[in-house]
Amino acid sequence: MEDCLFCRIARGEIPSRKVYEDDLLIAFHDINPARPMHLLVVPRRHIVSLQTVTADDEPVLGRMLTVARRLAEENGSPDGFRVIINNGRVGGQEVPHLHAHVVGGPEPVGPMLKRN
């Protein structure tokens, strides 16, 4: 998608604080971090969300998780981290391009969900 924010970042049209890139992915610091370490891991190819993936996407999905682990350790969260992938309106996805938030830091990230 030409006007997709993350596609434009992947093409270098919008600057980002990159921490990783390869043929399948790009990773960069979130511009509005929720934790001391908050990175986004994004496929270069436009994939809307996990709701649209197929078996053909397995290589990029696996790479997202292995890169997330490595980047968390290298960027200040060697004792653990959280990977969050929001999907669709109900899941809170704000940018319609698959991406994983990798969050952590020196302190625990807190409860997974707010309990009702």
N, C-alpha and C positions, 0 to 999 in steps of 0.2 A: 504494500500500500504506500503510495507516494507521500501522503501527508501524515502518516503514522509517526508519532513522536519518537518511539523507540527505533523504528526503521531509519528515521532521519539521523538519530544519534549513531546507529550502527554504520551508516554511510559516511559519517564524519561531517554532516551538514550542521549539526548542533554540537557545540563543545560539551565535553563531560570530563570528569576526573577519572579516567580509565585506570583500572587495576589489572585487567586481563583482557586479552582478545585472541581468538584463533579462528579457524575457518567456520566454526559453527556458532560461536558465542562471543558476546562482549559483556564485560562486567565493569561497573563504575559505582562511585559513591552516590548515594541518594542525595538529592539537593535539599531535602527536608528530613534529616535523619531523626528517627525515633529512639535510637540507642547510640551509645558511643561508637559502635561499629555497625554501620547500616549500608550494605551494598546491594546492588541489583544485578542479577545474572539474567541476561536476555538473549534469546536465540536471534541470530542475524536474520534468518528467514522469518517472514511474518507468519506467526501462529496466533490466532485470536486468544485461546485459553486452553486449559486442559479439557474443556468440554468439546473441543474440536480436534484433538489429537487422534492419530491412528497409529497402527503398528509401525508405519514408516517413520514416525517421529521418535521411536525408542532411542536411537543413537544420541539425539540432541537432549532428550530428557535425562538419560544416564549421565551424559557429560555435565549437564547443569548441576547435578548433585555432587559429582566428584570435584568439580571446580569450586562449588560452594564450600566444601570441607577445606580444601586447600586455602582458599582466600580467607576464610574465617581464622584459620591458624596464623596466616601471614599478616593479618590486619588487626591483631589485638584481641583475639578471642580463642586462645588455645585450649581453654578448659571447658569449652562447650559453646553452642550457638543454637539459634533457631532458624529454620527455613520456612518461609510462609509463601504460599502461592494462592492468591485470591482469584476466584473464578466467577465471572458474571456479576450481575447486579446484586443478587442475594449474598454472594461471597465477598462483596466489597471491592471488586476489581475496578480501578479508576482509569487505567490505560488499557484499551482493547488490543493488547499484544502480550502474549505469555511472558511472565517474568517472575523470578523468585527473589524475595527479600531475604537477605542473610543478615541477621541481627545478633548482636552480642556485645561483649565488652568484659570488663573485669568483674562486674557484679551480675547476679542472676537476672534474667530478663523478666521474671515475674510469672504470674499465672497465665496459662494458655488462653483461657477465655474467661470473661467476666461471668460469674455464676448468677443465675436468676434467683 
